[in-house]
Amino acid sequence: MKNSIRLALIILAYGIVAAIIVYFTAKSGTYPDGADTMFYVYRSDALYHSIKDNGIWYPLWNPYWYNGVQISRYWAPLCTYVMAGCQALCGGNPYNGYLVFVGLIYFVGALTWLLIGYKHDRIAVGALIGFLWGILPNNLFQIYDEGVLVRCMILTFLPAYIAAMYDYLSLKKYTGLPKMYIYMILMVMTHMGYAGMVALSTCCYLLMDMIVNKIKFKNVMYCVFAVVAAMATCGIWLLPSLVGGITSTDSSQIMASYFQSLNKTLNPFYGILSGYDRWADHQQFAYFGIVMFIFCILGVIFSRKRQKSTFITALLTVVLTSPVFYPFLAKMPGGSMLWMLRFISIALCFALIGLFFWNSIRKSIYITICALLLIEAIPGMRMITVHNNGVTAEERYEDILDKTLIGEAREITVQRLQSEEGLGIIDYDQAYLIAGYEYGEKNIQYSLGQGIQSAITYRNIVQQNQALDDKHFVYFFDRCLELGDDTVLLNAKRYDNDEEVIKDMDDAAEKSGYELVDTRNSERLYHLKDVTGNFGVVTDYKAIGIGQGNTNVSLGFPSVEETLDPNLNHYTFEDLRKYDTIVLTDFTYDDKQEAEELVRKLSDDGVKVIIFADKLPVDRMSGMQSFIDISCQSIVFNNGYPELSIGDYVFNPDLFPQGYTNWKTVYINGLDNEIGTFVDSGKTVAFLGTKYNDNIMVVGINLFFHYQLTKDETVGMILSEYFGLNNDEVPERRIVPLEVKATEEGITITSPEDDVDSTFAYHDIFESERELKEKNNLLYVDSGTTKITFKYPLLLKSILASILGLIMAVIVFAISRKDFLKEKYKLHVSEEE
């Protein structure tokens, strides 16, 4: 009875603290705050309306971000359903739902520690740690600064997961193993990436436990198999999430930003001075704390063997967050996913589990440690209170809409809006404010979004971002038209409001049919002329690029069509003869002879074929870069090219930019007509010329790349003349009116013509009785009415993976239980003897 009253009072206290946190968050004037917060609010809002308005409990597709996005495929769903439930409790208000979720995170996280204390007859210790867990600076940092709410939700399961593992390995409690399995399922269905980090930390802990406590290898493997079985059991969602999207892209550059000096990670005075506030410190700032670090060192030295492995794991994790270890971790298999600062909260949890089970230290020491942790956490409270001015989320967003052109852009958008990423107007809420604000009342389709790993149009977006960086405005606006954007919002602040650059921007917009409708400060709002409803685009490209480097060519020459397949053998003569020009750069082939014959045949038919020699495939027999009886010879230039000659014209291109002074490239042997030459060691060699006939043009010395870097006008004119392409020429595009109905249930498109770019991203879940075509990641339709429904991706394989995961779990539990009972019997016999 005493325990029940005590538990009830502690739970009540947790509820009061959670309510206080919610109150001050609501009064902060910045909520919902955090870099990624509105990404999760948007998803939960979309799910809430999908269930409420359409009765669809698992929406496969959403039309409002990224030209249409699979909203549940690449983002684990559990957190979304919890947040949608919170929103429903608040009558559909997403911001109040967020506040309830924040309170729930603290309350459930604290309750988890309390239940661990109750199960192990250490209620007071569990209660103290539970009180602290939700307000530790790094855990607050994840909510209020990074805003990765899925990780915050995982932190409510994490203590129970590690405690279950400790129970199984150190306390010989069999039930710990199935608990590990269940908690890992919850974590995977909340965020696979963070669950993977927990799994890596698990492996580290298991290794330490084997070394320090001589844990049997088979018991360690049971834990590993339980984790693997849990992931396989989630196959119904996990398998489709690993296919498609951009899961295979290199994240090493992102990884590099997730390391920081131990001074930041441990120094409390650094934290006190900055208040753990991203307004004061714009770098990643995760915090482990000097108190916890010193305590872990003491734990390694003085604790019992059972706890030592938890402290060692925590210390090792923290030390590895230092930039000193980045070069080593980056070279490990899968190392690019080791975003080490995200491991800090996992390390904190291991340390606190060690503290919890270290039952030989006095209560006074426990209280002292907890008091020091509380003192250390006080500066982090600023992340909760911030301005403390009581401004609501609605008031804040309305103020942004009034002060910027975003509100007007939303009003004039007919079909879809495009902007640059990070407008410089608002940092983190841009995608939400454009496409998610007032969801269900005024929905705006947007070519960007948040959580780009789900964007089928990822490469299109990267290209447009690059175009803005390099001031290729002709390309940018032309591709906005391809994406179906009738409204474009840009900020000239990134170009220091340079009048010449702004004029280039306006001229490029006009070339693609956009007119400037408003300006405010540095913002510039463009709108497509004479658009009154949904539309598609019919395009006639003059040229096509084939090979890995074709996207760079298109940036310089927008009339060149991008392709995804670099293999020349995958294209037919009929596919390519309709183009005036074909650009081959960094292409591949399966059959060299067949590829060469295709090039010759196209040139004989009047098609100009431009070959970039620097990226020619290496011949398997000779080991040289060669194609159509030409070969490449390596050469290195320092600082700049020598004098280049084209006929009687001699010119000196601009010097190489900083960082490119050592220019490794090739010149060309075997040309029939040498057009461009230079002298190397007294010998005249070619960098530009033709082969077989005037339609096969070969260019070396990385001349096009030089033009991209320097914008050298002379080089640009030469390339334009001999390529037959202009840097301000766009493909011929014609707007076609479409009748479109797009919901979570399906898409219906009525087109008056064939081969029309619908401007929706093409997804592998689309099903239709009519043929669906894909070009440059976009859906193309023919004349008539095309009805599209959505199928669950890889359904049978996913179900099979989940079944295999369940079977694996049952087998692991059965074998481990049998071993457990054997060990228990042996122990019982030895005690009797």
Salt bridges, closest charged atoms under 4 A:
ASP33 OD1 - ARG278 NH2 2.48
ASP45 OD1 - HIS49 NE2 3.42
ASP53 OD2 - HIS49 ND1 3.19
ASP53 OD1 - LYS52 NZ 3.47
GLU146 OE1 - ARG151 NH2 2.21
ASP167 OD1 - HIS120 NE2 2.67
ASP277 OD2 - ARG382 NH2 2.94
ASP281 OD1 - LYS264 NZ 3.67
ASP399 OD2 - LYS403 NZ 3.18
GLU420 OE1 - ARG494 NH1 2.89
ASP429 OD2 - ARG396 NH1 3.28
GLU438 OE1 - ARG410 NH2 3.45
ASP469 OD1 - ARG494 NH2 2.44
ASP478 OD2 - ARG479 NH1 2.55
ASP478 OD2 - ARG733 NH2 2.85
ASP486 OD2 - HIS527 ND1 3.58
ASP506 OD2 - ARG524 NH2 2.77
ASP507 OD2 - LYS503 NZ 2.88
GLU562 OE1 - ARG479 NH2 2.90
ASP565 OD2 - HIS570 ND1 2.67
GLU574 OE2 - ARG577 NH1 3.69
ASP590 OD2 - HIS570 NE2 3.66
GLU597 OE1 - ARG600 NH1 3.90
ASP605 OD2 - ARG577 NE 3.45
ASP619 OD1 - LYS592 NZ 2.82
ASP672 OD1 - LYS691 NZ 3.34
GLU729 OE2 - LYS542 NZ 3.52
GLU753 OE2 - ARG734 NH1 2.76
ASP755 OD1 - LYS773 NZ 3.55
ASP755 OD2 - LYS775 NZ 3.07
ASP764 OD1 - ARG73 NH1 2.62
ASP782 OD1 - LYS773 NZ 2.89
ASP819 OD2 - LYS218 NZ 3.79
GLU823 OE2 - LYS216 NZ 2.67
GLU832 OE2 - HIS828 NE2 2.95
